[in-house]
Amino acid sequence: MVPSHIKKVLTNEKMKGDIKCQKTYNTDFITKKRMKNKGELPQHYFEDTRPAIIDKDTWECVQL
């Protein structure tokens, strides 16, 4: 695995069972161009929506 893939997996909130909605959005529906949401649209965070792959304490330690 490439180190960037490992970092993406370890920083993804889905690994601890949560979901963050609207990380990206369509800027143009015709060209289907997507952009990262940096505050342009509201983001919603839901906890415990799926079974966790790693426990929350371990995930928090990785984030540090």
C-alpha positions as CSV (number, residue, x, y, z in Angstrom):
1,M,0.0,0.0,0.0
2,V,1.0,3.5,-0.7
3,P,1.6,5.6,2.5
4,S,-1.1,8.2,1.4
5,H,-3.6,5.3,1.2
6,I,-2.8,4.3,4.8
7,K,-3.1,7.9,6.0
8,K,-6.5,8.2,4.3
9,V,-7.8,5.1,6.0
10,L,-6.5,6.1,9.4
11,T,-7.9,9.6,9.2
12,N,-11.3,8.6,7.9
13,E,-14.1,8.9,10.5
14,K,-15.9,5.9,9.0
15,M,-13.3,3.6,10.6
16,K,-14.7,4.5,14.0
17,G,-18.3,4.2,12.9
18,D,-19.2,7.8,12.2
19,I,-20.1,9.7,9.1
20,K,-19.4,13.2,7.9
21,C,-21.7,14.3,5.1
22,Q,-21.0,16.8,2.3
23,K,-17.2,16.6,2.3
24,T,-17.4,17.5,-1.4
25,Y,-20.0,19.1,-3.6
26,N,-20.7,19.6,-7.3
27,T,-19.7,23.1,-8.5
28,D,-21.2,22.5,-12.0
29,F,-23.8,19.9,-12.7
30,I,-23.1,19.9,-16.5
31,T,-19.4,19.1,-16.2
32,K,-19.8,17.3,-12.9
33,K,-16.8,19.1,-11.3
34,R,-16.5,18.4,-7.6
35,M,-14.8,20.5,-5.0
36,K,-13.8,20.0,-1.4
37,N,-16.3,21.7,1.0
38,K,-14.3,24.3,2.9
39,G,-17.3,25.9,4.6
40,E,-19.3,26.8,1.5
41,L,-22.1,24.3,2.4
42,P,-23.1,23.0,5.8
43,Q,-21.6,19.7,6.8
44,H,-23.4,17.2,9.0
45,Y,-21.7,14.7,11.4
46,F,-23.4,11.6,12.6
47,E,-22.0,9.3,15.3
48,D,-22.3,5.5,15.6
49,T,-24.0,5.0,12.3
50,R,-22.1,1.8,11.4
51,P,-20.0,-0.9,13.1
52,A,-16.6,0.5,14.0
53,I,-13.5,-1.1,12.5
54,I,-11.2,0.5,15.2
55,D,-12.3,1.8,18.6
56,K,-12.7,5.5,19.1
57,D,-9.8,5.9,21.6
58,T,-7.4,4.3,19.1
59,W,-8.7,6.5,16.3
60,E,-8.2,9.6,18.4
61,C,-4.6,8.6,19.3
62,V,-3.9,8.2,15.5
63,Q,-5.2,11.7,14.9
64,L,-2.6,13.2,17.3
